[in-house]
């Protein structure tokens, strides 16, 4: 296993074809400061440029929190002008996770609130353990979700349910979160990371070209009418149909062996 640090608060660990993207600011429960936002963006750029990464798993080093959102202690010291200048930095961090080209999985335990839950929502799948508490409480402190929450949450649970959760600012515990579709898989306490990495390993056994094209089709097709969505799918299909991965996959199937993906 190799490891690369991005600034003080983000670590990327490689488990063969799976990258573990570790939020590592335990003294602040992974609250996203300006410096941490820059580190998240830098790590996303590096992962996006690495063709060997087939799946990314977002994890936390804090035993009681995935991420509690924006660093409000830092924000409290900002002037209006400083807050305006900081906004692109923060937005780039959340966009960086959202736009990772490979499948992404959030491993959530404890608190995932505000921007912390938005980091999870930016992932394709969320695995949570029994201690998870999620929510978007921003209106309770005079702002709104600014890391994609007002757009990503309705895509998960529908407009009315998202409105209730955003307007009420309430925290949702693990069982209800699974029932509402806020998380995709619920596991025993302490097993979120293990379960997410196991899922990532299974996914990573598939074609890296196919995985990225499938993610692109799923993401770009959201919200389109059926005909336009099928055009998006067709474009993604054409991008893989003549690839080395497609040739290897068909050959391996016919030869009854495990494929060795060229990744191109």
C-alpha positions in Angstrom: 0.0 0.0 0.0 1.4 3.4 -1.0 0.4 6.7 0.6 0.6 10.3 -0.5 -0.3 13.3 1.6 -1.9 16.5 0.3 -1.3 19.3 2.7 -1.8 18.6 6.4 -5.4 17.2 6.3 -5.8 14.8 3.3 -4.1 11.5 2.6 -4.5 9.2 -0.4 -3.7 5.5 0.1 -3.5 3.1 -2.7 -4.9 -0.4 -2.3 -4.0 -1.7 -5.8 -6.7 -0.3 -8.1 -8.7 1.3 -5.2 -7.7 4.8 -3.9 -8.7 5.6 -0.3 -9.2 9.3 0.0 -8.8 10.0 3.7 -10.1 13.1 5.5 -7.5 13.6 8.2 -8.3 16.6 10.4 -9.3 14.8 13.6 -8.8 17.7 16.0 -11.6 19.5 14.2 -13.8 16.5 13.3 -12.7 17.1 9.7 -14.3 20.5 9.5 -13.4 21.9 6.1 -11.1 24.9 6.5 -9.7 26.9 3.5 -6.5 24.9 3.7 -8.3 21.6 3.8 -10.5 22.6 0.8 -7.3 23.3 -1.2 -6.0 19.8 -0.2 -9.2 18.1 -1.2 -9.0 19.9 -4.6 -5.4 18.9 -5.1 -6.1 15.3 -4.2 -9.0 15.2 -6.6 -6.9 16.5 -9.5 -4.2 13.9 -8.8 -6.8 11.1 -8.7 -8.6 12.3 -11.8 -5.3 12.2 -13.7 -4.4 8.7 -12.6 -5.7 6.1 -15.1 -4.9 3.2 -12.7 -7.4 4.3 -10.1 -10.7 2.4 -10.8 -12.6 3.3 -7.6 -12.2 5.9 -4.9 -13.4 5.5 -1.3 -13.8 8.6 0.9 -13.0 7.8 4.5 -12.3 9.6 7.8 -9.7 9.2 10.6 -12.0 10.6 13.3 -13.7 7.9 15.3 -16.9 9.9 15.8 -17.3 11.8 12.6 -17.0 11.6 8.9 -17.0 15.4 8.5 -19.0 18.1 10.3 -19.0 20.5 7.4 -17.5 24.0 7.0 -15.1 25.3 9.6 -17.4 27.8 11.3 -14.7 28.9 13.7 -12.6 30.0 10.7 -15.7 31.5 9.0 -16.5 33.5 12.1 -13.3 35.5 11.6 -13.9 36.4 8.0 -14.9 39.7 6.7 -17.5 39.8 3.9 -14.7 40.3 1.4 -12.8 37.4 2.7 -15.8 35.1 2.5 -16.3 36.1 -1.1 -12.7 35.3 -1.9 -12.9 32.0 -0.1 -16.0 30.8 -1.9 -14.3 29.5 -5.1 -11.8 27.5 -3.1 -14.6 25.8 -1.1 -16.7 25.2 -4.2 -13.8 23.7 -6.0 -13.3 21.1 -3.3 -16.9 19.8 -3.5 -16.9 20.0 -7.3 -13.6 18.1 -7.3 -15.2 15.1 -5.5 -18.3 15.3 -7.7 -16.4 15.3 -10.9 -14.0 12.4 -10.1 -14.3 10.3 -13.3 -14.2 6.9 -11.6 -16.9 5.4 -9.3 -16.7 6.9 -5.7 -18.0 5.6 -2.4 -18.3 7.4 0.9 -17.7 5.4 4.1 -19.7 7.3 6.7 -19.8 6.9 10.4 -20.8 9.4 13.2 -21.6 12.9 12.1 -21.8 13.8 8.4 -23.4 17.2 8.6 -23.7 20.2 6.2 -20.7 20.2 3.9 -19.7 16.8 5.4 -22.9 15.2 4.1 -22.4 17.1 0.8 -19.1 15.4 0.3 -20.8 12.1 0.7 -23.7 13.1 -1.6 -21.0 14.0 -4.2 -20.1 10.3 -4.3 -21.9 7.7 -6.3 -22.7 5.4 -3.3 -22.8 5.9 0.4 -22.0 3.1 2.9 -22.9 4.1 6.5 -22.6 2.4 9.8 -25.1 2.3 12.6 -23.6 5.4 14.3 -24.1 7.6 11.3 -26.0 10.9 11.7 -26.5 12.9 8.5 -28.2 16.2 7.6 -28.0 19.6 6.0 -28.5 22.1 8.9 -27.3 25.2 7.1 -30.5 27.2 7.4 -30.2 26.9 11.2 -27.1 29.1 11.0 -28.4 31.6 8.4 -27.0 30.1 5.1 -28.0 27.4 2.7 -26.2 24.2 1.6 -23.4 25.5 -0.7 -21.5 22.3 -1.6 -24.2 20.9 -3.9 -26.7 19.8 -1.3 -29.8 21.6 -2.8 -29.1 19.9 -6.1 -27.8 16.5 -5.1 -30.2 15.6 -2.3 -33.4 16.0 -4.5 -31.7 13.6 -7.1 -31.5 11.0 -4.3 -34.8 11.4 -2.5 -37.0 13.6 -4.5 -37.9 17.3 -4.3 -40.4 17.2 -1.5 -38.3 15.0 0.8 -35.3 17.1 0.1 -37.2 20.3 0.9 -38.4 18.9 4.2 -34.8 17.9 5.2 -33.2 21.2 4.1 -36.0 23.5 5.6 -36.2 21.6 8.9 -32.4 21.4 9.2 -32.9 18.2 11.2 -30.4 15.5 11.8 -31.3 12.0 10.5 -30.0 8.9 12.3 -28.7 5.8 10.5 -31.9 3.7 10.3 -34.1 6.5 9.0 -31.3 7.6 6.6 -31.3 4.1 5.1 -35.1 4.1 4.9 -35.2 7.5 3.2 -32.5 6.6 0.7 -30.0 9.1 2.2 -27.5 6.2 2.4 -27.3 3.1 0.2 -26.0 0.5 2.5 -26.2 0.3 6.3 -23.6 -1.8 8.2 -22.7 -2.6 11.8 -21.0 0.1 13.8 -17.3 0.4 12.9 -17.6 -1.5 9.6 -18.2 1.4 7.2 -14.6 1.6 6.0 -14.2 -2.1 5.7 -17.5 -2.6 3.9 -16.9 0.3 1.5 -13.4 -0.9 0.6 -14.7 -4.4 0.0 -17.4 -3.0 -2.3 -14.8 -0.9 -4.1 -12.6 -3.9 -4.6 -15.5 -5.8 -6.2 -16.3 -2.9 -8.5 -12.6 -2.5 -9.4 -12.5 -6.0 -10.8 -14.5 -4.6 -13.8 -13.3 -2.8 -16.8 -11.8 0.6 -15.9 -12.9 2.0 -19.3 -16.4 0.6 -18.8 -16.7 2.0 -15.3 -15.8 5.5 -16.2 -18.1 5.5 -19.2 -21.0 4.1 -17.2 -20.5 6.8 -14.6 -20.4 9.4 -17.3 -23.7 8.1 -18.8 -25.4 7.9 -15.4 -24.4 11.4 -14.4 -25.0 13.2 -17.7 -28.3 11.4 -18.2 -29.9 12.6 -15.0 -32.8 14.9 -15.5 -32.9 14.5 -19.3 -35.9 13.3 -21.2 -35.7 9.6 -22.2 -34.6 10.3 -25.8 -31.9 12.7 -24.8 -30.8 10.3 -22.0 -30.5 7.4 -24.5 -28.4 9.6 -26.7 -26.0 10.2 -23.8 -25.9 6.4 -23.2 -25.2 5.8 -26.9 -22.3 8.3 -26.8 -20.8 6.6 -23.8 -21.3 3.2 -25.4 -19.4 4.3 -28.5 -16.5 5.5 -26.4 -16.0 1.9 -25.1 -17.3 -0.3 -27.9 -14.0 -0.2 -29.8 -11.7 -0.2 -26.8 -9.1 -2.7 -25.7 -11.1 -3.4 -22.6 -14.1 -4.4 -24.7 -12.0 -6.7 -26.8 -10.4 -8.3 -23.7 -13.7 -8.6 -22.0 -15.3 -10.5 -24.8 -12.2 -12.7 -25.3 -12.0 -13.5 -21.6 -15.7 -14.5 -21.5 -15.3 -16.8 -24.5 -12.1 -18.3 -23.1 -13.6 -18.7 -19.6 -10.9 -16.8 -17.8 -10.5 -13.7 -15.8 -10.0 -10.6 -17.9 -6.7 -8.7 -17.8 -7.9 -5.1 -18.5 -5.6 -2.9 -20.6 -7.5 0.1 -19.4 -7.7 1.7 -22.8 
